[in-house]
């Protein structure tokens, strides 16, 4: 049985996922997309083998079994509520916004829906989840990004922190994953995913650095647990279309979608 997939957002992430579905993923079929600019989205499907309709966010749940959220974080509830109320599977990339909307988990439970969070631009979430079955005493993440990838973040604007023209690395934030997700909604969804996999958003800590010496988004994770000590680092190539996200993020979504229907699933 083929499951239908709808994608909310047709930008740097959503378009790559849609292209993969159009090329073919066993057991899945692209059914619809939603985008702020309908004409642009329709034009973006010019080379697709099977073009699909561009529909309003509220109608995505009517069109598909699986809804993939690739939109700005502020739109999460607008996408999630109708999808989960209809018992759909919802793939969430804006998991930073999920931290402030955890009631959606109860909605999914009541209506038979599911919320799936891809690994995204991170690594080691399987190991962190496994360690959380025991006792984790500390999770700390250090993120370094090219300054341009952080410009415009609400936290920087609120605290009047300038990152343009930096000649050396500057630590622009230290605090909890919850605070980081609110202050950098387009930058550190990885911190929220890490928090949800481990010890929660208030106990997980993060440093964010604007570093003109790097050309990749670098995340280093340190975990102290009774089962293991983990030190993990990943260096992601920023997306050409949107430097606030990495090229690995849409590939992670594609891998998750393949895993939903594959007869062989690797990882926890």
N, C-alpha and C positions, 0 to 999 in steps of 0.2 A: 504493500500500500504506500503510495507516494504522499508525503506530507508537504503541505503548501507553506511557503515562507514569505513573509512580508517584511520590508526593511523601512524603518523610520529614520530618514536622513539619507541623503544621496551625495555626501561630500567625500572627503579623503578616505574615510573608512567604509561608509555604506556603498559607494560605487564599486570599490574593489570586491566587497563581499557579493554584490549583485552580479558582477562579471563572472565570478567563480561559479555561482549558481546557474548562470546562463550557459556557461561552458559545460556544466553537468556535475552534480554530486548525487551519487546513488541514493535513491529513496527520497530525494527532495526536489522541489520545483519552485522557482521564483514566481510569486503570484501578483505582487504589487509592491510599489514603493511610495513613500511620502516625502515631499521636499518643500522647502519654503518657496523656491522658484520652480514652478511647475514646468514652464517652457524650457528652462535650462536642463531639468531632469529628463524631460522627453528627448531633448537634443543629445543628452549624454548616453541615451540608449540607441543611438543611431546605428552602431555596429553590432547590436545584440542579435542573436539568432531568433530570440523570442521576446519581443517587446511586451512590457506589462503596463497596466494603467498606473497613473500617478494619482493617489487618492488622499483625502484628508486623514490626519492622524487618527481621528475617532473611528474611521472605517477600516483601519488595518486589521483589527481583530475579526471583522466580518469576512476578510479575504483570505485568512491563513490560519494554520494550526500553530505556527511558530512566528513570533514577532521579534525582530532584532532591532534593538534601540541603538542607533548611531547618531543621536541628535544632541543638541545642547542640553546640559544638565537641567536647566530650568523647565524643560518639557517632559521630564521623566514621568510625573504623575499623569499628565495628559495622555501619554502613551501607555503607561502601565495599567492604570485602573480599568479601562475597557477591555484590555487584553486579559488580565487576570480574572476579571468578573465573568468573562466568557470561558474561563477554564483553559486558556491558552498557555503555551510555554513562552516565557519572555526571556530573551537574552539581553542582559543589561551591561552596557559599557560605562554608563555614568554612575558607577557604583559609589562614588563620593556622595552623590545626591541620595543614594539609597540609604545612607547612614541616617539621614534626617526623615526618612519615609519608611521606617521599618514596619509600619502597620501594613504595608503591602504584602509582607510575608504572611500575615494572618489572613488577608484577603485571598491570597493564593491557596492557603490551606483550606479555607471554607469552600472555595469554588472549584477545587481540583486542578488549579494551575500550578506552574512551576516557575521559579526565577533561577536562571543560570547566569553566573558571572564568569566570563572567560578569563584565562590567565593574563591576557593582554600583553603589555610590554614588560611583564615581570617574569620571574622564573622561580621554581622551587615551591610553588604553593602546595603541591602534593605533599612535599616533605613537611611543610609547616602544619598542614592539616593533620598529618599523621602524628607529629609531635604534640599537637593540641589534645590528642586522645590521652596523653599523659599530662605532665605539668611543664608549662613554659613560664620562666621567670622574667624574661626580657625579650622584646623585639624592637629593634631600632633600624631605621632606614636612612641612608644618606643619598640624596638625589642631587646630581649636578647636571645643569642644562646650559646650553648657550643662552646668553641673555635675551636674545630675540624670542626665544621660546617661552619666556616668562612675562614679557611685556604685556601690560594691560590686566594682569591678575588683580582681582579685587583687593587682596591683602596689600599688594604693593601700592595700589592707588590710595587706599585708606591711610596707610602709614607714610605716604609720600616718599617711597623708596624708588630711586632712579637706577635702572640697570643699563640704560643706553650709554655707550662710550666707556664702559668699564675696561680697565687695563689689567686688573687682577681679580681673582675670585672673591666674591662677597657672599657671606651667609645672610640670606634674606628672611629666613624663618627657622625657628626651632619651637617645637611644641608637639601636641598630640596629632594623631592621624585625623581625628574628627575636625580639629581646627584647621589642619592643612587642606582637607577636602573642601571646607567652606571658603577658605581664602584663595585657593588655587583650583577652582572647579574644572578647568580645562587641562590641568597639568599633572595632577597627582591622584588620578583614579587608582593608580597602582597601590598607593598607600591605603586606600579604603579596602581594596581587595585583600591586601596583606592582613589588615586588621580583622576582616571578616573571617579569614582563614585561621587566624591565631587567637589572640587574647583580647580582641575588641578594640574599638577606635579610641578609647580613652587611655588605655595602657600602652598602646603602640605609639612609639615616638618617631619623629622624623626631623631631619635637617634638610633644608633646601638651599642650594648654592647656585648663584648665577656666575658662570665661569667662562670668560672669553677664550680660555685656552682649550676648550673642548668643542668638538663639532658633532657630538653625539649626546643623547640623553642617557646618563649613567645612573644606575640604581644599585646601591650596595646594601645588602640585608644582613643583619647580625641577629642570630637567634640563640638564646641560652635556654635549654630545656633539659629535663632529667633523662631524656632518651638520646639526645644528641646536641652537639654544638654546630650550628650552621653558619657559614659565611659564604654569601652568594653575591655575584656581581654580574650585571648585564649592561652592555653598551649598545643602545638602539640607535639606528640611523633615523633621523627625523624625516617625516613625510615632506615631500616637496610641496604638496598642496597646503599642508598645515603643520608648521614646525612645532606646534604644541603637542603633537602626537607622533608616534613612531611608526615606521613601516611594518613593524611586527604585529601591531595591534589588529589590523584587519585579517592578517594571516592566522592569528590566534582564533578569531571568530570562525573562520573557514574550517580550521582544524576541529573546533568544538562541534560545528554542524556535521562534519563528516563522522565524528565519533557517535553522534546520536543514532545513526542508522547503520554503522559499520558492524559486521559480525565479530570483529576483533577490536577491543578497546584497550589502549595502553595507558597506564597511570591510574591513580586512585580515583 
